[in-house]
Amino acid sequence: MPSSKIITKKSLDFFEKYLNNASPTGYEWEGQKIWMDYLKPYVDDFITDTYGTAVAVINPDADYRVVIEGHSDEISWYVNYITDEGLLYVIRNGGSDHQIAPSKWVNIHTKYGMVKGIFGWPAIHTRDKSKEQPPKLDNIFIDVGAKDKEEVEKMGIHVGCVVTYPDEFHVLNNDKFVCRALDNRAGGFMVAEVARLLHENKKELPFGLYITNSVQEEIGLRGAEMITQTIKPNVAIVTDVTHDTTTPMIDKKKQGDCSIGNGPVISYAPAVQQKLRERIIETAEAKKIPFQRQASSRSTGTDTDAFAYSNGGVASALISLPLRYMHTTVETVHRDDVENVIRLIYETLLNIKAGETFSYFE
């Protein structure tokens, strides 16, 4: 594949629409509809399951099955308690960061539609500087402008309503994509672009390709755990995000050395099948795709783990997109990295033969 720009105006418009749509864990279906609609011209069929995972399939009748996967859910909050004064206290739905909450606008999803709210915080003038409290899960609260609990309930807000941030897609300094939920709708976007390129370049694969957008990764890899039993793949290449460790307050001795702009990150971990990983590295070197390396001690913490340990063992690998400010509303990635992850997955697929076991004993 030529090294020219991969992301087109049409695909970038899809990416922006897909990111701006709220897709909290457990409520991913509207985002999945956007994703599936984009993929329709490029695939042969779709699979969906009870909890909302969506799979676009090329060559569905092939016996040998390869998965490329991202996850579709974003972190959010649940309303957990409503005070008599009409303020809302929340619990996490996924790994939401309590420290970034104060002064943020939120969308509260109700049966009547979206209700706006704000995470309030006491003014600096009123706080005791000698024992100032940081934001914590038990002291952050949402104000919807209601005078009491009864008015809150008339808005359709109740315990269990999901709360998301409204922050939308922006481009920073021409080549940085900034948005909430790049973790990991960037993954869903990248695997969709692989399908588009295969179609546009008229590439015929000798296996079935299952472009998978899993749900519920943020609360324990649950969507991947379910859908892998349906697909029963032979190979899985997962893409997720990983930390750019060049920003302040991150210890590279603990977190490794990765940076946005330096290419996809290829993982070393027990769940990563070594021969498949080496095939990815060989592909990157042959196609002159820059890449970085990362090691994980026990688990990758991504859907790779769910695929690898399913169905008696599935040859699985992880290609990550370096990202700054994970689980905030200003997650940031480099356009070049997005394109190079797409290229690396695309070229690796063209370098896999149907029937390969990636066995260490052959």
ChimeraX attribute file (.defattr): number of C-alpha atoms within 10 A of each C-alpha:
attribute: neighborCount
match mode: 1-to-1
recipient: residues
	/A:1	11
	/A:2	7
	/A:3	11
	/A:4	7
	/A:5	10
	/A:6	19
	/A:7	17
	/A:8	10
	/A:9	9
	/A:10	9
	/A:11	16
	/A:12	12
	/A:13	12
	/A:14	17
	/A:15	22
	/A:16	16
	/A:17	15
	/A:18	25
	/A:19	25
	/A:20	18
	/A:21	15
	/A:22	26
	/A:23	23
	/A:24	25
	/A:25	21
	/A:26	18
	/A:27	18
	/A:28	23
	/A:29	20
	/A:30	13
	/A:31	22
	/A:32	24
	/A:33	14
	/A:34	15
	/A:35	24
	/A:36	17
	/A:37	11
	/A:38	19
	/A:39	20
	/A:40	14
	/A:41	11
	/A:42	19
	/A:43	21
	/A:44	12
	/A:45	14
	/A:46	17
	/A:47	16
	/A:48	16
	/A:49	14
	/A:50	9
	/A:51	17
	/A:52	23
	/A:53	24
	/A:54	27
	/A:55	25
	/A:56	23
	/A:57	24
	/A:58	24
	/A:59	18
	/A:60	17
	/A:61	10
	/A:62	13
	/A:63	14
	/A:64	19
	/A:65	23
	/A:66	26
	/A:67	25
	/A:68	28
	/A:69	27
	/A:70	31
	/A:71	30
	/A:72	36
	/A:73	32
	/A:74	30
	/A:75	27
	/A:76	25
	/A:77	24
	/A:78	21
	/A:79	21
	/A:80	15
	/A:81	16
	/A:82	21
	/A:83	12
	/A:84	12
	/A:85	14
	/A:86	20
	/A:87	21
	/A:88	25
	/A:89	21
	/A:90	24
	/A:91	19
	/A:92	18
	/A:93	21
	/A:94	20
	/A:95	14
	/A:96	20
	/A:97	18
	/A:98	18
	/A:99	12
	/A:100	14
	/A:101	23
	/A:102	17
	/A:103	12
	/A:104	16
	/A:105	19
	/A:106	23
	/A:107	18
	/A:108	25
	/A:109	20
	/A:110	16
	/A:111	10
	/A:112	10
	/A:113	11
	/A:114	15
	/A:115	15
	/A:116	17
	/A:117	21
	/A:118	20
	/A:119	19
	/A:120	17
	/A:121	16
	/A:122	9
	/A:123	7
	/A:124	9
	/A:125	7
	/A:126	7
	/A:127	11
	/A:128	9
	/A:129	9
	/A:130	6
	/A:131	7
	/A:132	9
	/A:133	10
	/A:134	10
	/A:135	16
	/A:136	14
	/A:137	16
	/A:138	10
	/A:139	12
	/A:140	19
	/A:141	23
	/A:142	26
	/A:143	20
	/A:144	23
	/A:145	13
	/A:146	16
	/A:147	13
	/A:148	14
	/A:149	17
	/A:150	15
	/A:151	15
	/A:152	22
	/A:153	14
	/A:154	11
	/A:155	16
	/A:156	16
	/A:157	24
	/A:158	21
	/A:159	14
	/A:160	15
	/A:161	16
	/A:162	24
	/A:163	27
	/A:164	21
	/A:165	25
	/A:166	18
	/A:167	19
	/A:168	17
	/A:169	21
	/A:170	14
	/A:171	14
	/A:172	12
	/A:173	7
	/A:174	9
	/A:175	13
	/A:176	19
	/A:177	21
	/A:178	22
	/A:179	22
	/A:180	26
	/A:181	31
	/A:182	30
	/A:183	27
	/A:184	25
	/A:185	25
	/A:186	24
	/A:187	28
	/A:188	27
	/A:189	26
	/A:190	28
	/A:191	27
	/A:192	26
	/A:193	24
	/A:194	24
	/A:195	25
	/A:196	19
	/A:197	18
	/A:198	19
	/A:199	15
	/A:200	10
	/A:201	10
	/A:202	9
	/A:203	11
	/A:204	11
	/A:205	17
	/A:206	17
	/A:207	20
	/A:208	19
	/A:209	25
	/A:210	27
	/A:211	27
	/A:212	30
	/A:213	30
	/A:214	30
	/A:215	32
	/A:216	27
	/A:217	25
	/A:218	26
	/A:219	16
	/A:220	14
	/A:221	20
	/A:222	17
	/A:223	27
	/A:224	27
	/A:225	22
	/A:226	19
	/A:227	26
	/A:228	21
	/A:229	12
	/A:230	13
	/A:231	16
	/A:232	19
	/A:233	25
	/A:234	22
	/A:235	25
	/A:236	29
	/A:237	27
	/A:238	24
	/A:239	30
	/A:240	26
	/A:241	24
	/A:242	23
	/A:243	21
	/A:244	23
	/A:245	22
	/A:246	15
	/A:247	12
	/A:248	6
	/A:249	7
	/A:250	14
	/A:251	12
	/A:252	13
	/A:253	8
	/A:254	8
	/A:255	15
	/A:256	17
	/A:257	16
	/A:258	23
	/A:259	23
	/A:260	24
	/A:261	21
	/A:262	17
	/A:263	24
	/A:264	32
	/A:265	27
	/A:266	22
	/A:267	21
	/A:268	19
	/A:269	19
	/A:270	15
	/A:271	23
	/A:272	24
	/A:273	22
	/A:274	19
	/A:275	16
	/A:276	23
	/A:277	21
	/A:278	13
	/A:279	15
	/A:280	24
	/A:281	20
	/A:282	14
	/A:283	20
	/A:284	21
	/A:285	13
	/A:286	10
	/A:287	16
	/A:288	11
	/A:289	19
	/A:290	18
	/A:291	21
	/A:292	18
	/A:293	16
	/A:294	17
	/A:295	15
	/A:296	15
	/A:297	8
	/A:298	10
	/A:299	14
	/A:300	20
	/A:301	14
	/A:302	22
	/A:303	29
	/A:304	29
	/A:305	24
	/A:306	25
	/A:307	31
	/A:308	25
	/A:309	15
	/A:310	17
	/A:311	15
	/A:312	7
	/A:313	16
	/A:314	25
	/A:315	26
	/A:316	28
	/A:317	31
	/A:318	30
	/A:319	27
	/A:320	26
	/A:321	34
	/A:322	26
	/A:323	25
	/A:324	21
	/A:325	16
	/A:326	22
	/A:327	19
	/A:328	22
	/A:329	21
	/A:330	19
	/A:331	19
	/A:332	25
	/A:333	27
	/A:334	23
	/A:335	18
	/A:336	20
	/A:337	26
	/A:338	25
	/A:339	21
	/A:340	24
	/A:341	26
	/A:342	25
	/A:343	24
	/A:344	25
	/A:345	23
	/A:346	21
	/A:347	20
	/A:348	18
	/A:349	22
	/A:350	14
	/A:351	13
	/A:352	17
	/A:353	12
	/A:354	15
	/A:355	12
	/A:356	12
	/A:357	15
	/A:358	17
	/A:359	11
	/A:360	8
	/A:361	5
	/A:362	5
